[in-house]
Structures are given as structure tokens and as C-alpha cells.
Amino acid sequence: RERERQYYLNPFTNLPQREANPSLVVKRGKGVYVYDEDGREYLEGLSGLWCCSLGFSEERLAKVAYQQMQDLPYYHSFTGKIPAVTVELAERLVKLAPSPLSRVIFANSGSESNDTAVKIVWYYNNTLGRPEKKKIIARQRGYHGVTVVAGSLTGLSYAQDGFDLPVDRFRHTDCPHHYRYANPGESEEDFATRMADNLDQLITAEGPETVAAFIAEPIQGAGGVIVPPATYFEKIQSVLKKHDVL
């Protein structure tokens, strides 16, 4: 643990507290359990960062990863070249996804994925001759990453305070948490209507000609595992279509 504190800078960590209480050093994992360097077993309930849904040290994944490292450990997809396995995965994802998704692009993290999505949106509007249509609207308590762009999308203070975020072009609308934010007696459907109306008013106030896209998690994870109310996304989509917002 002393080596960890001496040589590594932990993200998402209270650094003064870490000086007094070194990080838990995890040595290995199996299934739903992880083990520290002293061999103590812990039931791990977060799936790493929600991305080890098949459990730790899944043998099927280890075997195919080993085989791929032997066949082709790395290759890029720049300048008209692409690994065969990239094509295979892209095809499979498109066939699994609902219409109209027809292309995928891979990235190394969620933050990078959202940065890339924003760049594509900006480029799209530039090619259409709409250089002013660049603002992105996210939601309070939404989580989209912690890079400069993704952190600007995120609607949680710990991703922004002290980092001069959000930067310009990013706005936030209401968090659709019916239990916490509904008015007394307000049904889910009525609450969803109010959320959509508030988004409509925000886009109008900003100027629809300046708003490019809206981003939202289907279920807000880090913000509290918030399931949107009934009819929410249908009503939000109607507002976006009205203002030509992606």
C-alpha cells in the first residue's frame, strides 16, 4: 500500500484522506469476488465500473483474448485499413441494435466515446453550413465522463468543481427523477410533459439555430440509478424533432 501511495495518483479519490488511509490494493478477481494483496475476499457489487458483467476472470474471455493476442495484438483503423475482428464486431452490433443504427465507431472509454460523438455532431453541422448550431444539452445528475468535453456534459458537481467546467456550448436541463422532483400529486406522464416543456423552453431561450444535440442516459447510473418516467423519451424526442436537434 505504501508503494501505491508513493507512485500512483488515484482518480476520483480524496487525496488528503488517501494520505492517511492508503487505497485497497486488489490482487485478483474471480466471479463476483475480488481479493486484496493479503488474500482477503470481498463481494464486489459494482462489476468493476459496471463493465465486468460476466464476472472477473471469465475463462471464455481469457481464451479468446489470448488467441487474439497471438493472431493480431493490435492494429489501427486509420487511412483505409481495419482489423478483421473490428469489422466482425461492428457488423454484429449493428445487427443487434434497433433501426436506424447502421454504423458504429469504437473508442477506448466512455469519456472518449462522448467526446467523439460531440465532434461528429459539430462536424455534421459544419458540413451543412450551420457553424452556429453547436450547443449540446445534457441533464442535471447525468454522467457522461470526466474529460473536458464529457465532464462538461456531466451534470454532477464533483466532475466540474475546480476544473473550470462546463466550458461554453454546454447546457443542462432537468433531471427526470419523478420521486424527488415531481409536484404533489403529479403523475409520471404529467411530470414527463413538464420535463419536455422545460427542455422546449430552454432550446427556445438559447435559440434553436444554436442547439445541435441532446444527450441522455437511458437510465441515469452514477446520478442515482434513475429510471425516467413513463412517456418521457417520447415527449423529449418530439421536442428535439420540432427544433431539428439530434
C-alpha positions in Angstrom: 0.0 0.0 0.0 2.8 2.4 0.7 4.1 1.8 -2.8 0.7 2.7 -4.2 0.6 5.9 -2.3 4.2 6.8 -3.3 3.9 6.2 -7.0 0.3 6.4 -8.2 -2.3 9.2 -8.3 -5.8 7.8 -7.9 -8.7 9.4 -9.9 -12.0 10.0 -8.1 -10.2 9.9 -4.7 -9.9 12.3 -1.8 -6.2 12.8 -1.8 -5.7 14.1 1.7 -7.7 11.2 3.0 -5.7 8.8 0.9 -2.5 10.1 2.7 -4.0 8.9 6.0 -5.7 5.8 4.6 -3.9 4.1 1.6 -6.0 2.6 -1.1 -7.2 -1.0 -1.1 -4.9 -2.9 -3.4 -6.8 -5.6 -5.3 -4.7 -8.5 -6.4 -7.1 -10.8 -8.3 -10.7 -11.5 -9.0 -12.9 -14.5 -9.7 -16.6 -14.4 -10.5 -18.3 -11.8 -8.2 -15.3 -11.7 -5.7 -12.1 -9.8 -5.6 -9.1 -10.5 -3.3 -6.6 -8.0 -1.9 -2.9 -8.5 -1.6 -3.3 -10.1 1.8 -5.8 -12.6 0.4 -8.9 -11.2 1.9 -12.1 -11.8 -0.1 -14.6 -9.1 -1.0 -18.0 -9.4 -2.6 -17.7 -6.9 -5.5 -21.1 -5.4 -6.2 -20.2 -2.8 -8.9 -18.8 -5.0 -11.6 -15.6 -3.1 -11.7 -17.0 0.2 -13.1 -20.2 -1.6 -14.3 -18.3 -3.2 -17.2 -17.4 -6.7 -15.9 -20.9 -8.1 -16.2 -19.7 -11.6 -16.8 -17.7 -11.7 -13.7 -13.9 -11.4 -13.1 -11.5 -13.8 -14.8 -14.2 -15.3 -17.1 -12.3 -18.2 -18.8 -14.1 -17.8 -22.1 -13.0 -14.2 -22.4 -9.4 -15.1 -21.3 -9.2 -17.7 -24.0 -10.3 -15.6 -26.9 -8.2 -12.7 -25.7 -5.1 -14.9 -25.6 -5.9 -16.2 -29.1 -6.3 -12.7 -30.4 -3.0 -11.6 -28.9 -1.4 -14.4 -30.8 -3.2 -13.6 -34.1 -3.1 -9.8 -34.1 -2.4 -8.0 -30.8 -3.1 -4.5 -32.2 -3.8 -2.7 -35.4 -5.4 0.6 -36.2 -8.3 1.5 -38.4 -6.9 4.8 -39.8 -6.3 5.6 -43.5 -8.3 2.9 -45.1 -7.1 0.0 -43.0 -9.0 -2.1 -40.5 -8.6 -5.3 -38.4 -10.9 -8.1 -39.4 -12.2 -8.5 -35.9 -13.2 -4.9 -35.8 -15.4 -5.5 -38.9 -16.9 -8.6 -37.3 -17.8 -6.8 -34.1 -19.2 -3.8 -35.9 -21.4 -6.0 -38.0 -22.7 -7.9 -35.0 -23.5 -4.8 -33.1 -25.4 -3.2 -36.0 -27.4 -6.4 -36.5 -28.3 -6.5 -32.7 -29.1 -2.8 -32.5 -32.5 -1.3 -33.3 -33.0 0.6 -36.6 -31.9 3.2 -37.7 -28.4 2.5 -36.3 -26.2 1.5 -39.3 -22.6 2.3 -38.3 -20.5 2.1 -35.2 -17.2 3.7 -34.1 -15.1 2.2 -31.3 -13.3 4.2 -28.6 -11.3 3.4 -25.5 -13.6 4.7 -22.8 -17.0 6.3 -22.2 -15.5 9.8 -22.0 -13.7 9.3 -25.3 -16.9 8.0 -26.9 -18.9 11.0 -25.9 -16.1 13.4 -26.9 -16.2 11.7 -30.3 -20.0 11.9 -30.5 -19.8 15.7 -29.9 -17.1 16.1 -32.5 -19.2 14.2 -35.1 -22.2 16.5 -34.2 -20.1 19.6 -34.7 -18.6 18.3 -37.9 -22.1 17.4 -39.2 -23.4 20.9 -38.7 -20.3 22.4 -40.3 -20.8 20.3 -43.4 -24.4 21.5 -43.6 -23.3 25.1 -43.4 -24.6 25.7 -39.9 -21.5 26.7 -37.9 -23.6 28.4 -35.2 -25.5 25.2 -34.4 -23.1 23.7 -31.8 -24.6 23.7 -28.3 -25.2 20.4 -26.6 -27.9 19.9 -23.9 -27.4 17.3 -21.2 -29.2 16.7 -17.9 -28.6 17.5 -14.3 -27.2 14.5 -12.5 -26.3 12.9 -15.8 -22.9 11.2 -16.1 -21.1 11.2 -19.4 -17.4 11.1 -18.4 -14.7 13.4 -17.0 -12.6 14.7 -19.9 -13.1 18.4 -20.8 -16.0 17.8 -23.1 -17.5 14.8 -21.3 -17.1 16.5 -18.0 -19.0 19.5 -19.4 -21.8 17.1 -20.4 -21.8 15.5 -16.9 -24.3 17.2 -14.5 -22.6 16.3 -11.3 -20.6 18.9 -9.3 -17.7 16.6 -8.5 -16.8 16.2 -12.2 -16.7 20.0 -12.7 -15.8 21.9 -9.5 -12.3 23.2 -9.6 -11.8 22.2 -13.3 -13.4 25.3 -14.9 -16.2 23.1 -16.3 -18.5 23.2 -18.0 -17.0 25.0 -20.9 -19.0 27.1 -23.4 -21.6 25.4 -25.7 -22.9 23.0 -23.0 -26.2 23.4 -21.2 -28.2 21.3 -18.7 -31.9 20.7 -18.4 -33.9 18.9 -15.6 -33.2 15.6 -14.1 -36.3 13.4 -14.7 -36.4 11.9 -11.2 -40.2 11.7 -10.6 -39.9 10.6 -6.9 -37.6 13.5 -6.0 -38.8 16.4 -8.3 -42.5 15.8 -9.1 -45.0 18.2 -7.7 -47.5 16.9 -5.2 -50.0 14.6 -7.0 -48.2 15.0 -10.3 -48.4 11.7 -12.3 -45.4 10.3 -14.2 -47.0 11.3 -17.5 -47.7 14.9 -16.3 -44.1 15.1 -14.9 -42.7 13.9 -18.2 -44.7 16.6 -20.0 -43.3 19.3 -17.7 -39.8 18.0 -18.3 -40.3 18.1 -22.1 -41.8 21.6 -21.8 -38.8 22.8 -19.8 -36.5 21.5 -22.5 -38.6 23.2 -25.2 -38.3 26.5 -23.3 -34.5 26.1 -22.8 -34.0 25.4 -26.6 -36.2 28.4 -27.4 -34.3 30.6 -25.0 -30.9 29.6 -26.3 -32.1 29.8 -29.9 -32.9 26.6 -31.8 -30.4 27.7 -34.5 -27.6 27.3 -31.9 -28.6 24.0 -30.3 -27.1 20.9 -32.0 -27.9 17.9 -29.9 -29.4 16.5 -26.7 -27.6 13.6 -24.8 -29.1 11.4 -22.1 -28.5 8.0 -20.5 -31.5 5.6 -20.9 -31.1 5.1 -17.1 -29.0 7.7 -15.2 -26.4 5.5 -13.5 -23.9 7.5 -11.4 -26.6 10.1 -10.8 -28.7 7.7 -8.7 -29.8 4.8 -11.0 -32.8 7.0 -12.1 -35.3 5.4 -14.4 -37.1 8.0 -16.4 -40.9 8.3 -16.0 -43.4 6.8 -18.4 -43.7 8.7 -21.8 -40.5 10.8 -21.0 -38.3 9.9 -24.0 -41.2 10.0 -26.5 -42.1 13.6 -25.4 -38.4 14.6 -25.3 -38.0 13.3 -28.9 -40.9 15.3 -30.1 -39.3 18.5 -28.8 -36.0 17.6 -30.4 -37.6 16.9 -33.7 -39.5 20.2 -33.6 -36.3 22.1 -33.3 -34.1 19.9 -35.6 -31.9 18.8 -32.7 -30.1 15.5 -32.8 
